[in-house]
Amino acid sequence: MDTQANRKLTGFLKLFILVALIVVGNLLTRGVLEGMELTIRPYNEPMLHRVIVTSMIAYVFLMAIPFVPGVEIGLALMMLLGPKIVPLVYGCTLISLCLGFLVGRFLPEAVISRFLKDLHLFRAGRFIESLHGLDSRQRLMLMLEKSPRRLVPVLLRHRYLTLMIAINFPGNMVIGGGGGLAMVAGISRLFSIPQFILLVAVAISPLPLLLLLFGDMVGGWPV
């Protein structure tokens, strides 16, 4: 009885920490965005540089956290400074998503399974356990076997295209945002590290390319 009570308490504490991390991440994102509300003038250029550096560091870590809209920081910087900041934002976006992927990739499956079971997601926990020791092809076959027989197998077979679309899909925050998607991709072990880097580099490129080509046409941006 005591063991069961301890497991319930452990599950509650883990869930609380997860929710607290997401809430704090969202609050920090709001704070960074509010700190960027300044007018560009020659006399405040040093302050602007500090804001940019701080914002980009925050951007990398906040965007890697699932369900945290860190991408808004990058968008706000591009709207504030125009095309000249786009390459930096693009690079930081790539680093952030790769960070989320690597966390998922190297997180031990036993830890993930125990976490899910502590949250009483026993079926999901057992499924993660069943993947232990399998290579990417064996994992894919098992996932196809266990998944519903309609849409999910199609998404798994076309996982590269699926992930590219999901990363760019408006409202993807409800499924974890870019950081959450990258972390799940890492946990799945269905993508090698080079494959993921190349995939994400292509997936996040359309908007930066548009801004680099046509950004100076947008009114209100410094030229």
PLY file of the C-alpha trace (Angstrom):
ply
format ascii 1.0
element vertex 223
property float x
property float y
property float z
element edge 222
property int vertex1
property int vertex2
end_header
0.00 0.00 0.00
2.83 2.35 0.91
4.61 1.47 -2.34
1.51 2.32 -4.38
1.07 5.60 -2.52
4.73 6.48 -3.10
4.38 5.78 -6.83
1.31 8.01 -7.02
3.17 10.77 -5.18
6.18 10.35 -7.48
3.92 10.55 -10.53
2.24 13.69 -9.20
5.59 15.36 -8.49
6.91 14.54 -11.98
3.75 15.87 -13.58
3.97 19.01 -11.45
7.59 19.59 -12.49
6.68 19.12 -16.17
3.75 21.54 -15.97
5.84 24.03 -13.99
8.59 23.89 -16.64
6.06 24.62 -19.39
4.44 27.45 -17.42
7.80 29.03 -16.55
8.88 28.69 -20.17
5.77 30.49 -21.36
6.22 33.25 -18.77
9.86 33.71 -19.76
8.85 33.91 -23.41
6.35 36.66 -22.57
9.02 38.46 -20.56
11.56 38.33 -23.40
8.97 39.62 -25.87
8.07 42.51 -23.56
11.76 43.35 -23.14
12.08 43.70 -26.91
9.50 46.48 -27.05
11.85 49.38 -27.68
12.38 51.97 -30.37
15.62 51.77 -32.33
17.66 54.96 -31.87
21.41 55.67 -32.15
21.67 56.36 -28.40
20.21 52.98 -27.37
22.28 50.81 -29.73
24.33 49.18 -26.90
21.09 48.28 -25.13
19.71 46.88 -28.39
22.76 44.64 -28.77
22.29 43.30 -25.23
18.61 42.67 -25.93
19.47 40.76 -29.11
22.09 38.56 -27.42
19.84 37.83 -24.44
16.85 37.15 -26.68
18.76 34.73 -28.91
20.12 32.75 -25.94
16.63 32.57 -24.46
15.24 31.65 -27.87
17.49 28.61 -28.27
16.54 27.13 -24.90
12.87 28.13 -24.77
12.05 26.87 -28.25
13.54 23.47 -27.35
10.99 23.04 -24.53
7.74 21.30 -25.59
4.57 23.46 -25.51
6.54 26.70 -25.13
5.99 29.23 -27.96
9.65 30.25 -28.13
9.36 30.69 -31.90
7.57 33.98 -31.20
10.90 35.43 -30.04
12.51 34.69 -33.39
9.58 36.12 -35.30
9.58 39.25 -33.13
13.32 39.78 -33.73
12.84 39.47 -37.48
9.98 41.95 -37.39
12.03 44.34 -35.25
15.32 44.23 -37.17
14.35 42.97 -40.61
16.34 40.81 -43.05
19.75 41.43 -41.49
18.84 39.36 -38.40
17.30 36.48 -40.41
20.48 34.33 -40.76
21.09 34.52 -37.00
17.49 33.56 -36.20
17.66 30.71 -38.72
20.86 29.38 -37.16
19.47 29.61 -33.63
16.26 27.87 -34.71
18.28 24.99 -36.16
20.39 24.74 -32.99
17.27 24.81 -30.78
15.46 22.03 -32.66
18.62 19.93 -32.75
18.96 20.43 -28.99
15.41 19.14 -28.44
16.13 16.19 -30.74
19.34 15.26 -28.92
17.62 15.38 -25.53
15.03 12.91 -26.81
17.63 10.82 -28.61
19.87 10.28 -25.59
17.18 10.12 -22.91
17.25 6.52 -21.63
14.14 4.56 -22.58
13.92 3.19 -19.04
13.55 6.76 -17.74
10.81 7.56 -20.30
8.97 4.32 -19.54
9.14 4.89 -15.77
7.90 8.46 -16.20
4.91 7.31 -18.27
4.05 4.59 -15.78
4.27 7.05 -12.88
1.64 9.09 -14.75
-0.46 5.90 -15.03
0.14 5.73 -18.78
0.99 2.05 -18.43
0.26 1.06 -22.02
2.55 3.78 -23.40
5.22 2.87 -20.86
5.14 -0.80 -21.86
5.31 0.16 -25.53
8.46 2.23 -24.94
9.94 -0.75 -23.09
9.21 -2.99 -26.08
11.36 -0.73 -28.29
14.48 -1.20 -26.19
17.38 -2.67 -28.14
15.69 -2.43 -31.56
17.28 -0.67 -34.51
15.40 1.95 -36.50
13.99 -0.56 -39.03
12.76 -2.91 -36.29
11.22 0.02 -34.44
9.38 1.14 -37.56
8.02 -2.37 -38.16
6.81 -2.63 -34.56
5.21 0.82 -34.68
3.44 -0.06 -37.91
2.22 -3.29 -36.36
0.89 -1.63 -33.21
-0.54 1.53 -34.82
-4.16 1.99 -35.97
-4.67 0.74 -39.52
-5.56 4.05 -41.15
-3.69 7.33 -41.04
-0.84 6.55 -38.62
0.94 3.95 -40.82
0.92 6.42 -43.73
2.43 9.13 -41.52
5.10 6.72 -40.26
6.08 5.55 -43.74
6.37 9.18 -44.88
7.83 10.36 -41.56
10.31 12.80 -43.12
7.61 14.68 -44.99
5.26 14.40 -42.00
7.80 15.99 -39.67
8.61 18.78 -42.13
4.91 19.65 -42.48
4.27 19.38 -38.72
7.14 21.75 -37.88
5.68 24.40 -40.20
2.01 23.71 -39.48
0.19 26.68 -37.89
-1.00 25.82 -34.42
1.45 22.96 -33.93
1.82 24.16 -30.34
-1.12 21.88 -29.42
1.08 18.87 -30.31
4.20 20.20 -28.58
5.49 22.87 -30.94
8.83 22.61 -32.70
10.69 21.59 -29.55
8.17 18.88 -28.68
8.16 17.48 -32.22
11.97 17.43 -32.29
12.09 15.66 -28.92
9.58 13.01 -30.01
11.58 12.49 -33.21
14.64 11.87 -31.05
12.80 9.49 -28.73
11.49 7.49 -31.71
15.08 6.76 -32.91
13.63 6.69 -36.46
15.87 9.56 -37.61
19.65 9.55 -37.60
21.32 12.73 -36.36
22.55 13.79 -39.85
19.12 13.04 -41.35
17.39 15.16 -38.74
19.77 18.09 -39.13
19.31 18.09 -42.91
15.54 17.66 -42.63
15.14 20.54 -40.19
17.54 22.78 -42.10
15.26 22.41 -45.14
11.98 22.51 -43.18
12.67 25.86 -41.49
14.14 27.56 -44.56
11.04 28.86 -46.49
10.21 31.82 -44.22
13.83 32.99 -43.80
14.33 32.78 -47.57
11.21 34.84 -48.20
12.30 37.46 -45.69
15.81 37.64 -47.13
14.45 38.07 -50.66
11.51 40.36 -49.99
11.97 41.64 -46.43
13.05 45.12 -47.45
9.69 45.56 -49.12
7.90 45.28 -45.80
7.10 48.70 -44.43
8.35 49.70 -41.02
11.53 47.62 -41.09
14.88 49.35 -40.84
16.87 49.16 -44.08
0 1
1 2
2 3
3 4
4 5
5 6
6 7
7 8
8 9
9 10
10 11
11 12
12 13
13 14
14 15
15 16
16 17
17 18
18 19
19 20
20 21
21 22
22 23
23 24
24 25
25 26
26 27
27 28
28 29
29 30
30 31
31 32
32 33
33 34
34 35
35 36
36 37
37 38
38 39
39 40
40 41
41 42
42 43
43 44
44 45
45 46
46 47
47 48
48 49
49 50
50 51
51 52
52 53
53 54
54 55
55 56
56 57
57 58
58 59
59 60
60 61
61 62
62 63
63 64
64 65
65 66
66 67
67 68
68 69
69 70
70 71
71 72
72 73
73 74
74 75
75 76
76 77
77 78
78 79
79 80
80 81
81 82
82 83
83 84
84 85
85 86
86 87
87 88
88 89
89 90
90 91
91 92
92 93
93 94
94 95
95 96
96 97
97 98
98 99
99 100
100 101
101 102
102 103
103 104
104 105
105 106
106 107
107 108
108 109
109 110
110 111
111 112
112 113
113 114
114 115
115 116
116 117
117 118
118 119
119 120
120 121
121 122
122 123
123 124
124 125
125 126
126 127
127 128
128 129
129 130
130 131
131 132
132 133
133 134
134 135
135 136
136 137
137 138
138 139
139 140
140 141
141 142
142 143
143 144
144 145
145 146
146 147
147 148
148 149
149 150
150 151
151 152
152 153
153 154
154 155
155 156
156 157
157 158
158 159
159 160
160 161
161 162
162 163
163 164
164 165
165 166
166 167
167 168
168 169
169 170
170 171
171 172
172 173
173 174
174 175
175 176
176 177
177 178
178 179
179 180
180 181
181 182
182 183
183 184
184 185
185 186
186 187
187 188
188 189
189 190
190 191
191 192
192 193
193 194
194 195
195 196
196 197
197 198
198 199
199 200
200 201
201 202
202 203
203 204
204 205
205 206
206 207
207 208
208 209
209 210
210 211
211 212
212 213
213 214
214 215
215 216
216 217
217 218
218 219
219 220
220 221
221 222
